[in-house]
Amino acid sequence: MLAYADDVNILAGSIHTLKEKAEALVAATREIGLEVSADKTKYMVMSQDQNAGRIQSVRIDDSTFERVEGFKYLGTILTNKNSIAEEIKSRLRSRNACYHSVQNLLSSRLLSKNVKMKIYRTIILPLVLHGCEAWSLTLRDERKLRVFENMVLRRIFGPRRDEVTGELSRLHNEELNDLYSSPNIVRVIKSRIMRWAGHVAHMGVERAVYRVLVGKSEGKRPLGRPRRRWMDNIRTDLQEVGCGYMDWIGRAQDRDSWRTLVSAVMNLRVP
């Protein structure tokens, strides 16, 4: 009898360490009746030098494991460049399928706008925002998300009719902002990141999540404009509410005060 286990992840500091861990995993699984599939097993190198490990391959017994530039782990796409751009693209593709399945409901005259909003918030929006607490958004990512939401809102509110000529025209972004009373999708993501940051601040350095999201990596950052990190987003959001130079980890220890900041970030109206 064979058993199956998916989504097993191995982290290693070098390609040689990875091979040793993979060999140990294969040996351990055989003892309990499991078999590692070479076709389904891949490895990825995350390094500033993208040629690192490119010539080498991970070979165990008669199986050779393929090197990939990205893979899906627990529903999230991980890439060798540590970028969420591909993850957001994947979410928006999934959103397209979901949106097209309910677009007739969103444009139906039989349903009120409140019902259509509930469809958007309970069916479409959670599909896009799953796991967004760990995202580090760029302005380009924010723009893509706003374009997606505005498309849905235009379907819900319909076109605008000119009072003089009676002609129908497309709603502008400013008009959508006035009609949509709830925080936009970017505000929701930022508030979720802030809320998750409060939980991370209470974990302490002994937790791996704290070390990954808050800790500093060794070595120097490459020349040029540095990429925005998760903590950089926290500081940017705090600046928007007038708390840019505060010790956010210390402030997060006061739960009530931190909840107030989370609400302020969500309700901040920006273009």
Disulfide bonds with the S-S distance in Angstrom:
none
